[in-house]
Amino acid sequence: VIPHRRRRGSRESPQFQPDQAQTAASQETIMTVISRRTVLTGAAATGAASAVGAVNVPIAAIADDQADLQTFIEISAALTGIDVKKLVPFLDPIDIKQTYFNKAQKDSAFNDLLDRWRKRPVGSDAGVLLKDPDPVRYLARNIMIAWYLGAWCDPAELAKYDGPNPPPGPPPTTVITAVAYTQGWAWRAAQAHPMGYSDLRFGYWADRPFTLEDLTGVA
Amino acid sequence: MCADKTYDVVIVGSGISGVLIAHELGRAGKQVLILEAGAPLPHDINDYLNRFYSNAAKVPEIPYTPELFTKDGKSLVDFGTVNAGRPTVLSLAAKGNQLGDWTDPKKSYLVQVGKLPFASTSERINGGTVRHWLGTSFRFLPNDFEMSTRYGKFIDWPIRYDTGPADLRLKPWYDKAEHAIGVSADVKDQEYLGLTFDGPYPMPAIPLSLGDKRISDDLAGFTHDGVELKVRSTPAGRNSQPYQDRRVCAGNTNCIPICPIGAKYDPSVTLAKALRTGNVEIWYRTVACDVVIGENNRVSQIKYLQYQDDVGPQTGSGAVSAKMYVVAGHAIETPRLLLMSRDRQGVANSSKMVGKNLMDHPLYLAWALMPEGKEVFPYRGPLSTAGIEDLRDGPFRKTRAAFRIEIGNEGWNFPIGDPATTTLDFINGSNASQLNDTQPKPQPLFGTALLKKLNSVFIRQFRLGFLVEQEPETRNQVALSTKYTDGLGLPRPEITYDLSDYTKRGFAEAKALATAIFHKLGAKEYTRQAADDPSQFEWPVGSKELIKYYGAGHIVGTYCMGTHSNNSVVNADQRSWDHDNLYLVGSGTFPTVATGNPTLTIAALSLRTADKLIKALN
């Protein structure tokens, strides 16, 4: 209990800024990344995990992954319009960003997406990811769908909306995980909560909701 | 399990009528066995919640078993293989549709052979269909019981609200039912169209939502047929105070399909109390398949089949005996069981009325967007907290169907599956919602423009649901399929369904009134339906104009109560005219669907029947 409290205390101190939290290569962060990569890449990463025990950490791989995650978060905020401090809060026990990062990493356009963002002209917005009807555009749209709805689409289904006969209805979606549904930002865009997932109290619906700015950081 | 034991009463079904009767009998020291076709309550409610959260199709049936989809999630399970199948709204799509096809018995549990699809669904699981109810707990109006006397339409009930012989008045049983369920409402808001009360509701009303208040304010003075339309709070089987050891409603906006915190009543609450009497047993995954008639035309036993897996082999069979029998399988499974008994010759059917007069409380849905600056802030609070009830009765009932109007708190979730559909539109540059109407073609958005656009439309969305009283007609029926069986080899229900002109005139009135209300509110209407939707009809005939109806989930009328054995299946006590020790309960006994949601009346009639049963056993 005591180390846990101390850790919380130190993170909540003014010296410890959220941005540092994203990049700090503390032992704790490394462990987290390793365990998630283990899930992600299977047998090869299992070797890496055992290497931790041997204090022979493939630091370069971990640093790359951290950098990619950081870029993914920047892209996510630019695409969704939601303030990054709200999208990826400093205290983030649910850590849904990692679920979406893992999902996006499996898309064949992932590296191109990161590249295009990193090499974008100064001052340009997420429009650079949405310009051409190419795989990067559909991955970018899927990232928005993930954050807003906790869902994902087959990129081929999304491409149909750029074709000569766009479908009349919405594309078929798959809910990424049960937790992802409960973290959808479409509900906060409505100044509400996910249907079936709320920690508000009796009678709140008779009063005005939180403002959009309270919820998303956007006035 | 003790198959040799003789019970006082065997009850088929653990829905609201079955468990209320079981609880009353158990309290009176009677030995009761419940046969439930479906699965028990999971140890962890999250089994249900996770199925709801992780499935894209948020339909009323989705949290519950048996599974609706094949293992790959891409198609509906073949209901011919499911041991205790059930209808789903996913089966209601047009002929030839890849997922559901209402005409294809491989994709629809109900074998639908009528002109129109029967669009309501039911559950076969502990707690029955009330698992996915909204909680709406209206008393029927005095005139609902006397349609023939008052308006020369339909048939009178053998029971009244508060007139006639004391034993045949439902009013005191409504009061007991409201306490058994735990209804939140204020009497002063419910005294209209002849309804009177003897005491307060168990809990105060659920507060109105911001949308209710906005509509109430902006509709002030609006009249229809000379009646001022007043927004009233809706009586709800949902806690506004701690009640029955259950929590207060926290407004999860998810009454249908599942309240995550148990603030909404469901029959598992009463079932647990019944089991705690020590006199009630329940056997799950036990499907009653034959009501056996013995000496003196009395039921001598009920035969059953058992299974372990939803799709898998039969694992057992047997028969149970009791002094009295109650079939509480709801308005599709109860007539199915009666008709398949005695080698398909049927029981309790000297009137030939078993399965006839199938009714729904079909719903006209209309939706609109309030003007800027007149937000209603939906997706908050219980799914519905208010409605307009003043048109439930009037002289117009001589010529067209009456309706009540439910005001939704869930934006356009019911009409178009929002917030998902609109979000996908503005991300992809499509326009399924009709809200991305940039010319010449819909535009995709991103960044703060996307967020602000979504916010601007979501906070102004609302919908109205008009629940229309369907005319009883013998041509609308549940029969046995001669061709299609379920996983246990039992004949599936075959449904014939249509809407009469009287009912359709009620819909036409609802449609016109919805548009008038939106006009008065300054709201822009977006109501529309897909061209190939099978659940719609042309009105006026020859006009090419189509009106869509939705199922209300109010399945009614297939073993009606009446005053004589030649025109009804049961008497006012819900006892079979043909078999002294057989009771048939649930909304199947309703002679008419009436103008309120049916559950409270089901509960009131069940408690009255329980009283009759106890007296008969003593």
Contacts between the chains, C-beta under 8 A, distances in Angstrom:
chain1	res1	chain2	res2	distance
A	78	B	446	7.8
A	78	B	447	6.4
A	79	B	446	5.3
A	79	B	447	6.8
A	80	B	446	7.8
A	80	B	447	7.5
A	80	B	450	7.1
A	80	B	451	6.8
A	81	B	446	7.1
A	81	B	447	4.2
A	81	B	448	3.8
A	81	B	449	6.9
A	81	B	450	5.4
A	81	B	451	3.9
A	81	B	452	7.5
A	82	B	451	6.3
A	125	B	446	8.0
A	125	B	447	6.1
A	126	B	446	5.3
A	126	B	447	5.8
A	127	B	446	7.0
A	130	B	444	7.1
A	130	B	446	6.1
A	140	B	446	7.8
A	141	B	427	5.4
A	141	B	428	6.3
A	141	B	444	7.6
A	144	B	427	4.9
A	144	B	446	6.6
A	144	B	450	7.2
A	145	B	423	7.6
A	145	B	424	6.9
A	145	B	427	6.1
A	148	B	423	5.0
A	148	B	427	7.3
A	148	B	454	7.8
A	149	B	419	7.7
A	149	B	420	5.5
A	149	B	423	5.9
A	149	B	424	7.6
A	151	B	56	6.6
A	151	B	420	7.4
A	158	B	428	6.2
A	161	B	428	4.5
A	161	B	429	5.8
A	161	B	430	5.3
A	166	B	430	6.1
A	167	B	430	7.2
A	168	B	432	6.4
A	169	B	432	4.9
A	170	B	417	7.6
A	170	B	420	6.8
A	170	B	421	4.9
A	170	B	424	4.3
A	170	B	425	7.0
A	170	B	428	7.9
A	170	B	430	6.8
A	170	B	432	5.0
A	171	B	424	6.4
A	171	B	428	6.9
A	172	B	56	7.4
A	173	B	56	5.1
A	173	B	420	7.1
A	173	B	424	7.5
A	174	B	56	6.3
A	174	B	73	7.9
A	175	B	53	7.0
A	175	B	54	4.9
A	175	B	55	6.5
A	175	B	56	5.5
A	177	B	54	6.5
A	178	B	49	7.6
A	178	B	50	4.6
A	178	B	53	3.7
A	178	B	54	4.2
A	179	B	53	7.7
A	181	B	53	4.3
A	181	B	54	6.6
A	182	B	53	6.3
A	184	B	419	7.9
A	185	B	451	8.0
A	186	B	419	4.0
A	186	B	420	7.0
A	186	B	423	4.7
A	186	B	454	6.6
A	186	B	458	7.7
A	187	B	379	6.4
A	187	B	419	6.6
A	189	B	419	7.2
A	189	B	423	7.8
A	189	B	451	5.7
A	189	B	454	4.1
A	189	B	455	5.0
A	189	B	458	6.1
A	190	B	378	7.1
A	190	B	379	4.8
A	190	B	411	6.9
A	190	B	419	5.9
A	190	B	454	7.4
A	190	B	455	7.0
A	190	B	458	3.6
A	190	B	459	6.3
A	191	B	377	6.3
A	191	B	455	7.0
A	191	B	458	7.8
A	191	B	459	6.1
A	192	B	253	7.4
A	192	B	377	7.4
A	192	B	378	7.2
A	192	B	379	3.6
A	192	B	380	4.9
A	192	B	458	7.7
A	193	B	252	7.8
A	193	B	253	7.3
A	193	B	379	7.3
A	193	B	380	7.3
A	195	B	58	7.5
A	195	B	252	7.1
A	195	B	253	4.7
A	195	B	254	4.8
A	195	B	379	6.7
A	195	B	410	6.8
A	195	B	413	6.8
A	196	B	49	7.0
A	196	B	52	6.0
A	196	B	53	6.9
A	196	B	252	5.6
A	196	B	253	7.4
A	196	B	254	3.7
A	196	B	258	6.9
A	196	B	260	5.7
A	197	B	53	7.4
A	197	B	252	7.0
A	197	B	260	7.0
A	198	B	250	6.2
A	198	B	251	6.4
A	198	B	252	4.8
A	198	B	253	7.1
A	199	B	250	7.6
A	200	B	250	6.1
A	200	B	251	6.0
A	201	B	250	6.1
A	202	B	240	7.2
A	202	B	248	4.5
A	202	B	249	5.8
A	202	B	250	6.0
A	202	B	251	7.1
A	203	B	207	5.0
A	203	B	251	7.7
A	204	B	251	5.9
A	204	B	380	7.1
A	204	B	381	7.5
A	205	B	207	7.0
A	205	B	209	4.7
A	205	B	210	6.9
A	205	B	251	4.9
A	205	B	380	4.5
A	205	B	381	2.7
A	205	B	382	7.6
A	205	B	385	7.4
A	205	B	409	6.9
A	206	B	207	4.2
A	206	B	208	6.4
A	206	B	209	6.7
A	206	B	210	6.8
A	206	B	213	7.7
A	206	B	381	7.7
A	207	B	210	7.7
A	208	B	210	7.0
A	208	B	377	7.2
A	209	B	377	5.5
A	209	B	380	6.5
A	212	B	451	7.8
A	212	B	452	7.8
A	212	B	455	5.2
A	216	B	451	6.1
A	218	B	448	5.3
A	218	B	451	5.6
A	218	B	452	7.0
